[in-house]
Every structure is written in C-alpha cells, then in structure tokens.
Amino acid sequence: MTQMREDMACAVMASGILSVKSRERDLGKTLGPKVLGSYDPIDFVAAMQHQSGRRMIVISDPDDRVASFRSQREFVQRIKAKGLPILHVAMAAGDEKFHGLASQGLQVAVDCARDLDDGALIAKHQTKTPPVAGRQ
C-alpha cells in the first residue's frame, strides 16, 4: 500500500503478514479459496516502482507464531530481487506469541524519520539474530 502514497519517507512494517500464502503454509494450513482470494502484499511486489527517498523497513521476531519470519523474509528478498531498497530488522517482540512489535515499529519509524542510516538502525534496534535462510 505504500506504493499508493507519495508522501511517505519511511514505511515500517512491524510483524506484518506480508505473504499471506507463505504464512498459511508455514502454519501447516491448506490454501483454500478464502486465502487464495485474499489480498496478499507479496503479489504486488512485481508492480512496485522505486520512489526516491522512500525507505522500507520490515521488523520481525524470528520466533513469531502469527506471521512467520520466513514469510516476512520472502517478502524482503522479493523486493531486493526487484532492485528496491528494504531493510529487515530482527527484534524481540516480548509477548507470548512473539508477535507484538507495534511499539518498536513506532520507535523505528521515528529513527527513520530522523535519517538514521541502515547500519545505525540495525545497531540500535536489532535485538535478535536473524536465522540463516533455508534453516527456518
């Protein structure tokens, strides 16, 4: 949805379900008509265009039981493959489902708006080691 706006310098996605179908598969669910007919952000990556000055940041807890880290990483990798800049930060959510990153998302958005570079954002906010691709 960030692509529909031109007035956003920072788009921070916190614990987002960014690939509905992958998330369902990761949870061991069957992809029925409801899921297949749902809006799925990852399906729109191909149409995304570079927007000068726009920063996209995904924050995820690798242990998230609602929106799998793997599905969020798939979204990030697809955007990177398109040649668009995106940052993926692994953080501890702190709740029982490892999913609640809304307050951390606001903190990251503030720091993004303050123009902290990617390295500074990682140094300040990454509190968990992201799993190696293919091992989760």
DSSP file (Angstrom, degrees, kcal/mol; ACC not computed):
  #  RESIDUE AA STRUCTURE BP1 BP2  ACC     N-H-->O    O-->H-N    N-H-->O    O-->H-N    TCO  KAPPA ALPHA  PHI   PSI    X-CA   Y-CA   Z-CA
    1    1 A M    >         0   0    0      0, 0.0     3,-1.7     0, 0.0     4,-0.3   0.000 360.0 360.0 360.0 -22.1    0.0    0.0    0.0
    2    2 A T  G >   +     0   0    0      1,-0.3     3,-1.4     2,-0.2     6,-0.2   0.798 360.0  65.9 -60.5 -26.8    3.0    2.3    0.5
    3    3 A Q  G 3  S+     0   0    0      1,-0.3    -1,-0.3     3,-0.1    46,-0.0   0.703  92.1  61.7 -68.6 -18.5    3.3    2.4   -3.3
    4    4 A M  G <  S+     0   0    0     -3,-1.7     2,-0.4     2,-0.0    -1,-0.3   0.544  98.8  68.5 -83.1  -7.1   -0.1    4.3   -3.5
    5    5 A R    <   -     0   0    0     -3,-1.4     3,-0.1    -4,-0.3     0, 0.0  -0.876  50.6-176.7-115.7 145.0    1.4    7.1   -1.4
    6    6 A E  S    S+     0   0    0     -2,-0.4    -1,-0.1     1,-0.1    -3,-0.1   0.355  78.1  69.2-114.6   1.4    4.0    9.7   -2.4
    7    7 A D  S    S+     0   0    0      2,-0.0     2,-0.6     0, 0.0    -1,-0.1   0.191  74.9  96.7-107.9  16.1    4.2   11.5    0.9
    8    8 A M        +     0   0    0     -6,-0.2     3,-0.1     1,-0.1    47,-0.1  -0.922  39.6 177.5-112.0 119.8    5.8    8.8    3.0
    9    9 A A  S    S+     0   0    0     -2,-0.6    46,-2.7     1,-0.2     2,-0.4   0.799  77.2  34.6 -84.8 -30.6    9.5    8.8    3.5
   10   10 A C  E     -a   55   0A   0     44,-0.2     2,-0.6     2,-0.0    -1,-0.2  -0.989  59.9-172.6-130.3 128.1    9.5    5.8    5.8
   11   11 A A  E     -a   56   0A   0     44,-3.0    46,-2.9    -2,-0.4     2,-0.6  -0.956  11.7-173.0-118.4 110.4    7.3    2.7    5.6
   12   12 A V  E     -a   57   0A   0     -2,-0.6     2,-0.6    44,-0.2    46,-0.2  -0.916   7.0-164.3-109.1 122.6    7.8    0.5    8.6
   13   13 A M  E     -a   58   0A   0     44,-3.2    46,-2.9    -2,-0.6     2,-0.6  -0.925   8.6-165.4-109.1 112.9    6.1   -2.9    8.6
   14   14 A A  E     -a   59   0A   0     -2,-0.6    46,-0.2     1,-0.2    87,-0.1  -0.878  69.5 -25.2-107.2 117.9    6.0   -4.4   12.1
   15   15 A S  S    S+     0   0    0     44,-2.6    -1,-0.2    -2,-0.6    45,-0.1   0.823  94.6 175.4  53.3  34.2    5.2   -8.1   12.5
   16   16 A G        -     0   0    0     43,-0.4     2,-1.4    -3,-0.2    -1,-0.2  -0.371  43.3-127.1 -76.9 147.5    3.3   -7.8    9.2
   17   17 A I        +     0   0    0      1,-0.2     3,-0.3    -3,-0.1    -1,-0.1  -0.765  45.6 160.7 -87.0  91.4    1.6  -10.6    7.3
   18   18 A L        +     0   0    0     -2,-1.4    24,-0.9     1,-0.3     2,-0.2   0.529  67.5  35.2 -97.4 -10.1    3.5   -9.7    4.1
   19   19 A S     >  -     0   0    0     22,-0.2     4,-2.7    -3,-0.1    -1,-0.3  -0.740  67.1-176.4-143.9  91.3    3.0  -13.1    2.3
   20   20 A V  H  > S+     0   0    0     -3,-0.3     4,-2.3    -2,-0.2     5,-0.2   0.905  83.7  47.4 -57.8 -47.3   -0.4  -14.5    3.2
   21   21 A K  H  > S+     0   0    0      1,-0.2     4,-2.3     2,-0.2    -1,-0.2   0.915 113.3  47.6 -65.1 -43.0    0.0  -17.7    1.3
   22   22 A S  H  > S+     0   0    0      1,-0.2     4,-2.8     2,-0.2    -1,-0.2   0.905 110.7  52.8 -63.7 -40.7    3.5  -18.4    2.7
   23   23 A R  H  X S+     0   0    0     -4,-2.7     4,-1.6     2,-0.2    -2,-0.2   0.933 109.4  48.3 -60.2 -46.2    2.3  -17.7    6.2
   24   24 A E  H  <>S+     0   0    0     -4,-2.3     5,-2.8     1,-0.2    -1,-0.2   0.914 112.3  48.7 -62.1 -43.0   -0.6  -20.2    5.8
   25   25 A R  H ><5S+     0   0    0     -4,-2.3     3,-1.7     1,-0.2    -1,-0.2   0.917 108.8  53.6 -62.1 -42.6    1.8  -22.8    4.5
   26   26 A D  H 3<5S+     0   0    0     -4,-2.8    -1,-0.2     1,-0.3    -2,-0.2   0.802 107.4  51.6 -62.8 -29.0    4.2  -22.1    7.4
   27   27 A L  T 3<5S-     0   0    0     -4,-1.6    -1,-0.3    -5,-0.2    -2,-0.2   0.424 119.9-112.1 -86.6   0.9    1.3  -22.7    9.8
   28   28 A G  T < 5 +     0   0    0     -3,-1.7    -3,-0.2     1,-0.2     2,-0.2   0.691  69.5 142.9  79.2  18.8    0.6  -26.0    8.1
   29   29 A K      < -     0   0    0     -5,-2.8     2,-0.3    -6,-0.2    -1,-0.2  -0.574  52.9-113.2 -94.1 156.2   -2.7  -24.8    6.7
   30   30 A T        -     0   0    0     -2,-0.2     2,-1.4     1,-0.1     5,-0.1  -0.642  28.4-118.5 -83.9 142.6   -4.3  -25.7    3.3
   31   31 A L        +     0   0    0     -2,-0.3    -1,-0.1     4,-0.1   -10,-0.0  -0.680  46.0 175.4 -85.2  93.1   -4.6  -22.8    0.8
   32   32 A G     >  -     0   0    0     -2,-1.4     4,-2.7     1,-0.0     5,-0.2  -0.225  48.4 -84.2 -88.8-178.0   -8.4  -22.7    0.4
   33   33 A P  H  > S+     0   0    0      0, 0.0     4,-1.8     0, 0.0     5,-0.1   0.834 125.4  56.6 -58.4 -36.3  -10.5  -20.2   -1.7
   34   34 A K  H  4 S+     0   0    0      2,-0.2     4,-0.4     1,-0.2    -3,-0.1   0.940 113.2  39.3 -63.1 -46.5  -10.6  -17.7    1.1
   35   35 A V  H >4 S+     0   0    0      1,-0.2     3,-1.3     2,-0.2    -1,-0.2   0.931 115.6  51.5 -68.7 -45.6   -6.8  -17.5    1.4
   36   36 A L  H 3< S+     0   0    0     -4,-2.7    -1,-0.2     1,-0.3    -2,-0.2   0.784 113.1  46.6 -63.8 -26.4   -6.2  -17.6   -2.4
   37   37 A G  T 3< S+     0   0    0     -4,-1.8    -1,-0.3    -5,-0.2    -2,-0.2   0.460  93.4 105.5 -93.2  -2.0   -8.7  -14.8   -2.9
   38   38 A S  S <  S-     0   0    0     -3,-1.3     2,-0.3    -4,-0.4    -3,-0.0  -0.377  84.7 -95.7 -77.5 154.9   -7.3  -12.6   -0.1
   39   39 A Y        -     0   0    0     -2,-0.1    -1,-0.1   -19,-0.0   -19,-0.1  -0.561  43.8-169.9 -64.3 128.4   -5.2   -9.5   -0.7
   40   40 A D    >   -     0   0    0     -2,-0.3     3,-1.8     1,-0.1     4,-0.4  -0.945  17.5-153.1-128.5 109.3   -1.6  -10.7   -0.5
   41   41 A P  G >  S+     0   0    0      0, 0.0     3,-1.9     0, 0.0     4,-0.3   0.829  93.2  62.0 -51.3 -37.6    1.1   -7.9   -0.3
   42   42 A I  G >  S+     0   0    0    -24,-0.9     3,-1.2     1,-0.3     4,-0.4   0.790  92.7  65.7 -63.1 -26.2    3.8  -10.1   -1.9
   43   43 A D  G <  S+     0   0    0     -3,-1.8    -1,-0.3     1,-0.2     3,-0.2   0.668 100.5  51.3 -67.9 -15.4    1.7  -10.5   -5.1
   44   44 A F  G X  S+     0   0    0     -3,-1.9     3,-0.7    -4,-0.4     4,-0.5   0.381  79.4  93.8-104.6   2.6    2.1   -6.8   -5.7
   45   45 A V  G X  S+     0   0    0     -3,-1.2     3,-1.7    -4,-0.3    -1,-0.2   0.895  78.4  62.0 -62.0 -39.8    5.9   -6.6   -5.4
   46   46 A A  G 3  S+     0   0    0     -4,-0.4    -1,-0.2     1,-0.3    -2,-0.1   0.810 105.1  47.7 -57.5 -30.6    6.4   -7.1   -9.2
   47   47 A A  G <  S+     0   0    0     -3,-0.7    -1,-0.3    -4,-0.1    -2,-0.2   0.516  86.4 116.8 -89.5  -5.3    4.5   -3.8   -9.8
   48   48 A M    <   -     0   0    0     -3,-1.7     2,-0.3    -4,-0.5    -3,-0.0  -0.338  49.0-157.7 -67.1 144.4    6.4   -1.8   -7.2
   49   49 A Q        -     0   0    0     -2,-0.0     2,-0.2   -46,-0.0    -2,-0.1  -0.895  26.3 -98.1-120.8 151.1    8.5    1.1   -8.5
   50   50 A H        -     0   0    0     -2,-0.3     2,-0.5    34,-0.0    34,-0.0  -0.486  34.8-163.1 -65.9 134.0   11.5    2.9   -7.0
   51   51 A Q    >   -     0   0    0     -2,-0.2     3,-2.4     3,-0.2    -1,-0.0  -0.965  24.6-119.0-122.3 113.0   10.4    6.0   -5.2
   52   52 A S  T 3  S+     0   0    0     -2,-0.5     3,-0.1     1,-0.3    -2,-0.0  -0.209  96.3  11.9 -53.7 130.7   13.3    8.4   -4.5
   53   53 A G  T 3  S+     0   0    0      1,-0.3     2,-0.4   -43,-0.0    -1,-0.3   0.318  94.0 130.6  85.5  -8.2   13.8    9.0   -0.8
   54   54 A R    <   -     0   0    0     -3,-2.4     2,-0.4   -44,-0.1    -1,-0.3  -0.649  37.8-166.2 -82.3 130.6   11.4    6.2    0.3
   55   55 A R  E     -a   10   0A   0    -46,-2.7   -44,-3.0    -2,-0.4     2,-0.5  -0.968   2.8-163.0-116.6 132.9   12.7    3.8    2.9
   56   56 A M  E     -a   11   0A   0     -2,-0.4    31,-2.2    29,-0.4     2,-0.4  -0.957  10.0-179.0-114.7 132.7   11.0    0.5    3.6
   57   57 A I  E     -ab  12  87A   0    -46,-2.9   -44,-3.2    -2,-0.5     2,-0.5  -0.996  11.0-163.4-135.0 128.1   11.8   -1.4    6.8
   58   58 A V  E     -ab  13  88A   0     29,-3.1    31,-2.9    -2,-0.4     2,-0.5  -0.944   6.8-165.1-108.7 129.6   10.4   -4.7    7.9
   59   59 A I  E     +ab  14  89A   0    -46,-2.9   -44,-2.6    -2,-0.5   -43,-0.4  -0.970  16.6 168.3-116.8 133.4   10.8   -5.6   11.6
   60   60 A S  E     - b   0  90A   0     29,-2.5    31,-2.9    -2,-0.5    39,-0.1  -0.973  36.0-133.1-142.1 149.0   10.2   -9.2   12.6
   61   61 A D    >   -     0   0    0     -2,-0.3     3,-2.4    37,-0.3     8,-0.2  -0.940  21.6-142.1 -98.7 122.9   10.7  -11.5   15.6
   62   62 A P  T 3  S+     0   0    0      0, 0.0     7,-0.4     0, 0.0     8,-0.2   0.722 102.4  51.7 -57.0 -20.1   12.3  -14.8   14.3
   63   63 A D  T 3  S+     0   0    0     35,-0.1    36,-0.1     5,-0.1     5,-0.1   0.297  77.4 144.3 -98.7   9.1   10.1  -16.7   16.8
   64   64 A D    <   -     0   0    0     -3,-2.4     5,-0.3     3,-0.2    34,-0.2  -0.229  32.3-168.1 -53.4 129.0    6.8  -15.1   15.7
   65   65 A R  S    S+     0   0    0     32,-2.7     3,-0.2     3,-0.1    -1,-0.2   0.428  83.1  44.7 -99.1  -2.1    3.9  -17.6   15.9
   66   66 A V  S    S+     0   0    0     31,-0.4     2,-0.6     1,-0.3   -39,-0.1   0.811 124.4  22.5-105.6 -51.7    1.4  -15.4   13.9
   67   67 A A  S    S-     0   0    0     -6,-0.1    -1,-0.3   -41,-0.0    -6,-0.2  -0.927  91.2-130.0-121.2 102.9    3.4  -14.1   11.0
   68   68 A S     >  -     0   0    0     -2,-0.6     4,-1.8    -3,-0.2     5,-0.2  -0.159   5.4-133.1 -59.9 142.3    6.4  -16.3   10.3
   69   69 A F  H  > S+     0   0    0     -7,-0.4     4,-3.1    -5,-0.3     5,-0.2   0.887 107.6  59.0 -57.7 -40.1    9.8  -14.8    9.9
   70   70 A R  H  > S+     0   0    0      1,-0.2     4,-2.2     2,-0.2    -1,-0.2   0.903 105.4  47.5 -58.9 -42.7   10.3  -16.9    6.8
   71   71 A S  H  > S+     0   0    0      2,-0.2     4,-1.5     1,-0.2    -1,-0.2   0.868 113.6  47.9 -68.8 -35.0    7.3  -15.4    5.1
   72   72 A Q  H  X S+     0   0    0     -4,-1.8     4,-2.2     2,-0.2    -2,-0.2   0.899 111.0  50.7 -70.0 -40.1    8.4  -11.9    6.0
   73   73 A R  H  X S+     0   0    0     -4,-3.1     4,-3.1     1,-0.2     5,-0.2   0.883 105.8  56.7 -63.6 -37.9   11.9  -12.6    4.8
   74   74 A E  H  X S+     0   0    0     -4,-2.2     4,-2.1    -5,-0.2    -1,-0.2   0.909 107.2  48.9 -59.3 -41.9   10.4  -13.9    1.5
   75   75 A F  H  X S+     0   0    0     -4,-1.5     4,-2.0     2,-0.2    -2,-0.2   0.936 112.9  47.3 -61.1 -47.9    8.7  -10.5    1.0
   76   76 A V  H  X S+     0   0    0     -4,-2.2     4,-2.5     1,-0.2    -2,-0.2   0.922 112.1  49.7 -60.9 -45.9   12.0   -8.7    1.8
   77   77 A Q  H  X S+     0   0    0     -4,-3.1     4,-2.5     1,-0.2    -1,-0.2   0.874 108.8  52.4 -63.7 -37.4   14.0  -10.9   -0.6
   78   78 A R  H  X S+     0   0    0     -4,-2.1     4,-1.1    -5,-0.2    -1,-0.2   0.896 110.4  47.9 -66.9 -38.3   11.5  -10.4   -3.4
   79   79 A I  H  <>S+     0   0    0     -4,-2.0     5,-2.0     2,-0.2     3,-0.4   0.919 112.3  49.2 -66.5 -42.9   11.7   -6.7   -3.0
   80   80 A K  H ><5S+     0   0    0     -4,-2.5     3,-1.7     1,-0.2    -2,-0.2   0.897 106.7  56.0 -62.5 -39.5   15.5   -6.8   -3.0
   81   81 A A  H 3<5S+     0   0    0     -4,-2.5    -1,-0.2     1,-0.3    -2,-0.2   0.795 102.7  56.2 -63.1 -27.5   15.5   -9.0   -6.1
   82   82 A K  T 3<5S-     0   0    0     -4,-1.1    -1,-0.3    -3,-0.4    -2,-0.2   0.556 122.1-111.4 -78.8  -8.3   13.5   -6.3   -7.8
   83   83 A G  T < 5S+     0   0    0     -3,-1.7    -3,-0.2    -4,-0.3    -2,-0.1   0.642  73.2 135.0  87.8  15.9   16.3   -3.9   -7.0
   84   84 A L      < -     0   0    0     -5,-2.0    -1,-0.3   -34,-0.0     2,-0.3  -0.757  58.8-110.6 -98.8 145.5   14.4   -1.9   -4.5
   85   85 A P        +     0   0    0      0, 0.0   -29,-0.4     0, 0.0     2,-0.3  -0.549  47.1 154.5 -77.4 135.7   15.9   -0.9   -1.1
   86   86 A I        -     0   0    0     -2,-0.3     2,-0.4   -31,-0.1   -29,-0.2  -0.966  28.4-146.7-156.4 145.4   14.5   -2.5    2.0
   87   87 A L  E     -b   57   0A   0    -31,-2.2   -29,-3.1    -2,-0.3     2,-0.5  -0.942   6.1-157.9-117.4 137.3   15.9   -3.2    5.5
   88   88 A H  E     -b   58   0A   0     -2,-0.4     2,-0.5   -31,-0.2   -29,-0.2  -0.973  11.1-171.6-118.2 120.7   14.9   -6.3    7.6
   89   89 A V  E     -b   59   0A   0    -31,-2.9   -29,-2.5    -2,-0.5     2,-0.5  -0.944  14.3-145.0-116.8 128.4   15.5   -6.0   11.3
   90   90 A A  E     +b   60   0A   0     -2,-0.5    38,-1.5    38,-0.3    37,-1.3  -0.814  30.4 168.7 -93.8 126.7   15.1   -8.9   13.7
   91   91 A M        -     0   0    0    -31,-2.9     2,-0.6    -2,-0.5    35,-0.1  -0.922  39.6-108.4-136.4 158.6   13.7   -7.9   17.1
   92   92 A A        -     0   0    0     -2,-0.3   -31,-0.1     1,-0.2     7,-0.1  -0.802  23.1-165.5 -87.8 120.9   12.4   -9.5   20.3
   93   93 A A        -     0   0    0     -2,-0.6    -1,-0.2     5,-0.1     3,-0.1   0.870  18.1-149.3 -76.2 -37.3    8.6   -8.9   20.5
   94   94 A G        +     0   0    0      1,-0.3     2,-0.2     2,-0.0    -1,-0.1   0.418  56.8 106.3  86.4  -3.4    8.4   -9.9   24.1
   95   95 A D  S >  S-     0   0    0      1,-0.1     3,-1.4     5,-0.0    -1,-0.3  -0.586  86.0 -98.8-103.8 174.0    4.8  -11.3   24.1
   96   96 A E  T 3  S+     0   0    0      1,-0.3    -1,-0.1    -2,-0.2    -2,-0.0   0.748 124.6  41.1 -66.6 -23.7    3.8  -14.9   24.3
   97   97 A K  T 3  S-     0   0    0    -33,-0.0   -32,-2.7    -4,-0.0   -31,-0.4   0.387 104.6-127.3-101.0   2.9    3.3  -15.2   20.5
   98   98 A F  S <  S+     0   0    0     -3,-1.4   -37,-0.3   -34,-0.2   -34,-0.1   0.849  81.9 107.0  57.2  36.4    6.4  -13.2   19.7
   99   99 A H        +     0   0    0    -35,-0.1     2,-1.5     1,-0.1    -1,-0.1   0.665  36.1  97.9-118.5 -23.6    4.2  -11.0   17.5
  100  100 A G        +     0   0    0      1,-0.2     4,-0.2     2,-0.1     3,-0.1  -0.528  31.6 138.7 -82.2  88.9    3.7   -7.6   19.1
  101  101 A L     >  +     0   0    0     -2,-1.5     4,-2.4   -87,-0.1    -1,-0.2   0.122  31.8 112.1-112.7  20.3    6.2   -5.2   17.6
  102  102 A A  H  > S+     0   0    0      2,-0.2     4,-1.8     1,-0.2     5,-0.1   0.930  80.2  44.9 -62.4 -46.6    3.9   -2.2   17.2
  103  103 A S  H  > S+     0   0    0      1,-0.2     4,-1.8     2,-0.2    -1,-0.2   0.902 114.3  49.5 -67.0 -38.2    5.6    0.0   19.8
  104  104 A Q  H  > S+     0   0    0      1,-0.2     4,-2.5     2,-0.2    -1,-0.2   0.872 106.9  57.3 -65.1 -35.0    9.1   -1.0   18.4
  105  105 A G  H  X S+     0   0    0     -4,-2.4     4,-2.4     1,-0.2    -2,-0.2   0.888 104.9  50.5 -61.4 -39.4    7.8   -0.1   14.9
  106  106 A L  H  X S+     0   0    0     -4,-1.8     4,-2.2     2,-0.2    -1,-0.2   0.901 109.8  50.3 -65.1 -40.2    7.0    3.4   16.1
  107  107 A Q  H  X S+     0   0    0     -4,-1.8     4,-2.2     2,-0.2    -2,-0.2   0.911 111.4  48.1 -64.0 -41.8   10.5    3.8   17.5
  108  108 A V  H  X S+     0   0    0     -4,-2.5     4,-2.6     2,-0.2    -2,-0.2   0.903 110.0  52.7 -64.9 -40.6   12.0    2.6   14.2
  109  109 A A  H  X S+     0   0    0     -4,-2.4     4,-2.6     2,-0.2    -2,-0.2   0.903 108.7  50.0 -62.1 -40.9    9.8    5.0   12.3
  110  110 A V  H  X S+     0   0    0     -4,-2.2     4,-1.5     2,-0.2    -2,-0.2   0.939 112.9  46.0 -62.1 -46.7   10.9    7.9   14.4
  111  111 A D  H  <>S+     0   0    0     -4,-2.2     5,-2.3     2,-0.2    -2,-0.2   0.855 111.6  52.0 -66.9 -34.1   14.6    7.0   13.9
  112  112 A C  H ><5S+     0   0    0     -4,-2.6     3,-2.0     1,-0.2    -1,-0.2   0.932 108.6  50.5 -64.2 -45.2   14.0    6.5   10.2
  113  113 A A  H 3<5S+     0   0    0     -4,-2.6    -2,-0.2     1,-0.3    -1,-0.2   0.792 105.1  57.7 -63.5 -27.0   12.4   10.0   10.0
  114  114 A R  T 3<5S-     0   0    0     -4,-1.5    -1,-0.3    -5,-0.2    -2,-0.2   0.403 120.0-114.8 -82.1   3.2   15.5   11.3   11.9
  115  115 A D  T < 5 +     0   0    0     -3,-2.0     2,-0.2     1,-0.2    -3,-0.2   0.745  51.3 169.6  70.7  27.5   17.5    9.9    9.0
  116  116 A L      < -     0   0    0     -5,-2.3    -1,-0.2     1,-0.1    -2,-0.0  -0.534  35.3-122.2 -63.6 134.3   19.4    7.2   10.9
  117  117 A D     >  -     0   0    0     -2,-0.2     4,-2.4     1,-0.1     5,-0.2  -0.224  26.2 -96.0 -75.6 172.1   21.1    5.1    8.2
  118  118 A D  H  > S+     0   0    0      1,-0.2     4,-2.6     2,-0.2     5,-0.2   0.884 123.6  51.9 -57.0 -43.4   20.6    1.4    7.9
  119  119 A G  H  > S+     0   0    0      1,-0.2     4,-2.6     2,-0.2    -1,-0.2   0.904 110.9  47.5 -61.2 -42.2   23.6    0.5    9.9
  120  120 A A  H  > S+     0   0    0      2,-0.2     4,-2.2     1,-0.2    -1,-0.2   0.874 111.1  51.6 -67.8 -37.4   22.6    2.7   12.8
  121  121 A L  H  X S+     0   0    0     -4,-2.4     4,-2.7     2,-0.2     5,-0.5   0.924 112.2  46.2 -64.0 -43.9   19.0    1.3   12.7
  122  122 A I  H  X S+     0   0    0     -4,-2.6     4,-2.2     1,-0.2    -2,-0.2   0.945 113.5  49.2 -62.2 -48.0   20.4   -2.3   12.9
  123  123 A A  H  < S+     0   0    0     -4,-2.6    -1,-0.2     1,-0.2    -2,-0.2   0.872 119.0  38.5 -60.8 -37.7   22.8   -1.3   15.7
  124  124 A K  H  < S+     0   0    0     -4,-2.2    -1,-0.2    -5,-0.2    -2,-0.2   0.857 129.9  23.3 -81.8 -36.7   20.1    0.4   17.7
  125  125 A H  H  < S+     0   0    0     -4,-2.7     2,-0.6    -5,-0.2    -3,-0.2   0.711  86.4 101.1-111.6 -23.3   17.1   -1.9   17.2
  126  126 A Q     <  +     0   0    0     -4,-2.2   -35,-0.2    -5,-0.5     3,-0.1  -0.538  34.0 160.8 -73.0 115.3   18.2   -5.4   16.2
  127  127 A T        +     0   0    0    -37,-1.3     2,-0.3    -2,-0.6   -36,-0.2   0.403  58.2  49.6-114.8  -1.9   17.9   -7.5   19.4
  128  128 A K  S    S-     0   0    0    -38,-1.5   -38,-0.3   -36,-0.0    -1,-0.1  -0.969  84.0-113.1-134.3 151.8   17.8  -11.0   17.9
  129  129 A T        -     0   0    0     -2,-0.3   -38,-0.1    -3,-0.1     3,-0.1  -0.734  36.4-122.8 -83.2 125.4   20.0  -12.7   15.4
  130  130 A P        -     0   0    0      0, 0.0     3,-0.1     0, 0.0    -1,-0.0  -0.443  30.8-109.2 -67.0 140.7   18.1  -13.4   12.2
  131  131 A P        -     0   0    0      0, 0.0     2,-0.2     0, 0.0     5,-0.1  -0.332  36.5 -99.0 -67.1 152.5   18.0  -17.1   11.3
  132  132 A V    >   -     0   0    0      1,-0.1     3,-2.1     3,-0.1     4,-0.3  -0.520  47.6 -99.6 -70.0 135.2   20.0  -18.2    8.3
  133  133 A A  T 3  S+     0   0    0      1,-0.3    -1,-0.1    -2,-0.2   -63,-0.0  -0.279 109.4  26.7 -56.2 138.1   17.9  -18.6    5.2
  134  134 A G  T 3  S+     0   0    0     -3,-0.1    -1,-0.3   -64,-0.0    -2,-0.1   0.252 104.4  82.2  91.7 -12.6   16.9  -22.2    4.5
  135  135 A R    <         0   0    0     -3,-2.1    -2,-0.2     1,-0.1    -3,-0.1   0.394 360.0 360.0-103.5   1.6   17.2  -23.2    8.2
  136  136 A Q              0   0    0     -4,-0.3   -66,-0.2    -5,-0.1    -1,-0.1   0.366 360.0 360.0-130.2 360.0   13.8  -21.9    9.2
